[in-house]
Amino acid sequence: MAEHARPLVIAVDPGARGTGLVLRRGDQLLDHTLVERAGRGPLPDAVYLRQVNAAVGRLFHVAAASRPVVAADAIVVAVEDLHAPNPHLGTTNVLGVLGAAMVLGAVLDRWPDALRVPPGGHGAGPLAAYPAVLRGPRERRGTGARRHLRSAWDIAGAAAGVLRVQQQGRPA
């Protein structure tokens, strides 16, 4: 990747009921998708997992089409990794974690070179810090469905930082 190149990052916030995906370059939001699961089952089904990977694939095609011919910018898929469930942190119902792990596994199965971004408060910034389209019209506290999109926005930013460190030859 050239020194001045800014990667096109397809970021995935894997959720058991809602998965947010954004295509970001620097501070520019190029596209976004929110995949929401139908049904009330406790865990995602194969249809949902295929929908998530189809959304990643669609964003990959959008990213490839948006690149100038002379650009050396990379297209990177980044996905938020998971912490192990910990009852000391209040994670006693593990179904949400298991569902997110299923989505994470499906993305890594299809995109094995995806950059795994450590979890850590993604999407929790002030609403005004996010592009307007990632904020719901009636949202006041950041708890709406678009929180998955804001998390993906932050994951993309973190991934770009990890890539810059790697580019400079330092361990991430």
N, C-alpha and C positions, 0 to 999 in steps of 0.2 A: 504494500500500500504506500503510495507516495506521501511525502511529508505533509503536503497541504490537503491531501484527500480526506474527505469526511465520509465515513461509511454510511450506507443506507442500512438502517437497522430495522428488522422486523422483530418486534418484541412481543412476547406472549406472557400474559399473566394467567397461569393455568388455574382454573377454578372448577369445582365439582358441578356448580349450577350455572355459572357464567364465566366465560373466558374472554378477556380483552386482548385485542391485538392492535398494534399501531405500526405504521411505517413512518420512520422518522429519519431525517438528516439534519444534524445539528439542532437548531431550535425550530425547524420547519416540520410540521405535521403534514405528511403527504397523503395518508389514507388511514383509515381505521375500520375495525369491525368488532362487533360484540356478538359472540355466539352464546345464546342462552338455551339451556336445556329444557325441553318439554318433559312433562311427566313428573311424578312425585317420588320415584324410586330413590333409594338412598345413595346410589352410585351411578356414574355415567354409563351409558350403554355404548355399543359399537357405533351406532348412528352418530351420536354426539362426538365421539372421538374422530370419526371420519370428517364431520363438519369442521372441527377445529383444524385438522390438517389441510382440508380443502381451503380454508381461510388463509392459512399460512402460504399455501401454494398460489392463491390468487394475489396476495400481497407481494410474493416473490416476482410474479409476472408484471405487476404494476411497477415494482422497483426496477426491474430490468428494462422496461419501456421508458422509464423516466430518466435513465442515465444518458448524459451526453456521450456521443460516440468517442470522444477523446478522453473522457474521464477515466481515472484509474481507481475510482471509488469501489470498495468492496460492498457486496450485499451480504449481510450477516444476519443469521437467525439467532435470537437470544431468548432464553426462557428462564423464568424465575425458578430457582431451585427450592428445595423444601428443608425446613428444620424437622428433626425427628419429633414426634409428639412428646410432650412433657407435661405431666400433671401439675408440676410446680409452676408452670406458666399458664395454667388454666385450660390446657388442651386435654380434656377428658373424653369428649365425644370425638373419636378419631375418624368418623365417616367423612367429614369435610376434607381432612388431610388425605385420607385414602383416595377420595375422588380426585383431588388435585394431583396426587401422585400418579393416578391413572392417566390423566391428561398429560402430565409431564412425560411419562413413559411413552405415550403415543407420539408426542412431538419428537422425542429423542429417537424413537424407532424410525420415523420417517426422515428426520433431519439429524443424523448422528453427530455431525460436526457443530451442532448448535452450541453457542456459548451459554454456559450455565451461570446465571447471575445470582449471587447469594441473596436470600430474602432480607428485608430490613426496612420496613416502613414505606415501601413503595406506594405511591398514591395518597399519602397522608399529608401532603403539603397544603398550603392555603389554596382554596379553590381558584383564586385570582391568578395563581402562578401557572395554571394550565390553559391550553388553548380553549377558547370558548365552546367549541363543539364537543369537548370532553366534559363539559359541565351541564347537568340537567337544568332545564328552565326554571324549575321550582326548588332546586337543591339549595340548601343553606349550610349543611354541615358535611357534605361529602360522603353521604351514606347511600346514595342512589346506585342504580345498576351501572352507571358510567364510572364508578370507582374502579372497576376492572380496567377500563380504558386508561384512566389516570395512572394506575399502577403500571400498565404496559408502557406508558410514556416515560415514567421514571426508570423502568427496567432498560429501556432503549438508551437513556442518558447514561446509566451506569455501565452498560455494555460498551458504549463509545469510549468511556473513560478507561475501562479495562483494555480495550484495543489500543488506545494511545500509549498506555504503559507498556504493553507488549511490543509495540512498534519501536519504542525507545530502548528495547532490549532488557528491560527490568522484569523480574518476575511479578505477576499480577497479585 
